[in-house]
Amino acid sequence: MSVVRDQRPLRFEKGELKKRKEIEEFIEKSIDQHLSLEVLVKLSVTPHGLVDDHLRRILWPQLAGVDVNSLEQAPTLDELQSHPEYNQVVLDVNRSLKRFPPGIPYEQRIALQDQLTVLILRVIHKYPNLRYYQGYHDVAVTFLLVVGEQIAYAIMEHLSQTHFSECMQETMEATQRRLMFIWPVIKFENPELYKFLQRSTVGTLFALPWYLTWFGHSLNSYKAVVRLYDYFLASPIYTPIFVTAAILLYRSDEILKEDCDMASVHCLLSTLPDHLPFEELLKTSNKLMKKYSLTVVEQDVENIIYQEKKQRQAEENMVIERRQKISGPVTANKISTISEWFPNMFTSKSVILTTAVSIIVGVCAYYYKNQYLAAGIS
């Protein structure tokens, strides 16, 4: 996550000032600064979100269903050092130097890094069924910087069992399948773009860090990241998929001008422009979610898997037929035996093997990129 690279004092536009005043009035009229969920959601998803971090400190816990008056006492770092993921978490946190505000005193940064390490380990220690993934710390540090250690832990505890639960499973199957939900939306909205992306064989690797970190790892703008967190906290689990689709649709002209090969398209997509119009993109995301139910999208994913399976079977049959013509009946019989069990390999799991490999490669790329960043290499 590149959140804090531009964490300068924020300048508010006229619309933002109006929205902030509206939120402050809601809070003043409320009991104990507590707003109804309906009001919270509306404020979070409409233009400008919750506007500033002062208001987020009050309202983010409410969006996550956290009672700030009943927070658990944090254990010390020493108490968590025996956890199997301790070394990996420390490595990731130590590579997160650029996630903290520029010019922050060394002692304060070290204290925040220790808090971040404790926060993450507390969650995976309390819920041993949840698996830490690289990128989880990118999410945690955003909440840590906005609401502080104790509330950040409570929010991450909630999100780890809801929005990020798929990412924290034993395998990547749920994550890789969820990323495929991008394609039906693109196909329905822009068939030309869909065909181009499929022809390029780019896969979904470019979107992996977006999904794992709620775009926090891929954006340089702190303001854009916390605005997206407003939106995602108030939205269904699958919402980042629709924001991803909105970005691809917005950039369609740019994408279609690119060479149609995996390397070129992946290079273009994996780097997000600095000044994406996120308010416009979130409006598009809302429209797409209303237009396409998750059931419709999931059915089309099943169809994509089926068609891919069918195509691979046809290609395998063509190979067998060619070999029969060249090799004669003896070899043909051997190949026929192979063909009896080969189609059984094409389950929904095997069809998304390419996506799985892409995700593994993406995690490795993510890991080494962080190593280079920690070493001061851009």
C-alpha positions, 0 to 999 in steps of 0.5 A: 500500500502506498497510502501515506506517500501524499498524506499532506494536509487535505484541501477540501473542495466546495462539495466536500465542505458541504458534505462535511457540514451535513455529516457534522449536523447528523452527529450533533443531532444524534445520541452519543454521536451514533448514527443509524446504519441507513444514514451511515451507508448513505453518507459513505457511498454518496459523493465525497464519502465521510470527507475527513479522518476526524469524522472517520474516527467516529463513523468507521467503527459504527460501519464495522459494528464495533463498540468502542466502549468494549474494546479488548486489551491488547497483548504485548508483542512479546506474548505473540512472538511464538505465533508461526506467522510472526516472522513473516508479519514482521518482515512485511511490516518492516518493508512498509516504511513508505506506508507511514507519513513522510517526516514521521519521527523514527521513534513514532514510526517504530511504535506504529510498526510494533502496533501494526504487528500486534494488531495483525497477530492478534487477529490470526492468533484469535482465529487460527482458521484464518490465514495471513496473506501478504497485503493484509498489512496494507489494509491494517495500516490504513485503519491503524493510521486513522482510528488507532490501534485498539479500534483498528484491531476491532475493525480488522477482526470484523473484516477478517470474518466478512469482507476478507474471509475469502482471502484468508482461507487455506487455499486461493480457490475462493479468491481466484474464482471471485476475481473471475467475476470481473469478466461477465460485467465487462462482457455485458457492458463492452463486448469489444473490450471483453474479447480484447482482454480475453484474446490478450490472455491477461488473466486477472493478475493485475487486479489481485492487489486491488482486491487483496488490499482494497486498492491501498497497495496500488494507489499513491493518493491517501485521500483516494484510499480512505475514500474507497475505504468509506465506500467498501466498508458500507458495501457488500463483500464483492464490491471491489469487483464492480469497482475494478470493472468500472475502472476497466470500462473507464479506461477502455479506449486506452486499453484497446489501443494497446498491443493485444498481448499479455505483457503489454496489457498487464503492464498497462493495467497493473499501474493505476493512473494517479488521477482517476475520477473515483467519484465518477467510478463509484457511481458507475460501480453502484449502477453496475451492482444494481444492474447485474445481480451476483446470481447473474454474474455467477451463472455467467462465470460458470458458463465461461468455465464450461466454454473453456472446458469445452474448448480445451476438450476440443483441442485435445481431441484434435491432437488425438486425431492428428496423432492417430493419422500419423502413428497408426492404430497401436499408438492410437489405442494408447492415446485413446486410453489417455483420453478416457481419463483426461476429460475428467481433469477438466473440473471447475477447479482445473479450468481456473488453473491459469488464474491460480498460477497468475495469483501465485505469481502475483503474490511473489511479485508483490513480495519482491516488489516490497523487498525492492521498496524497502531497499529504496529501489523503485 
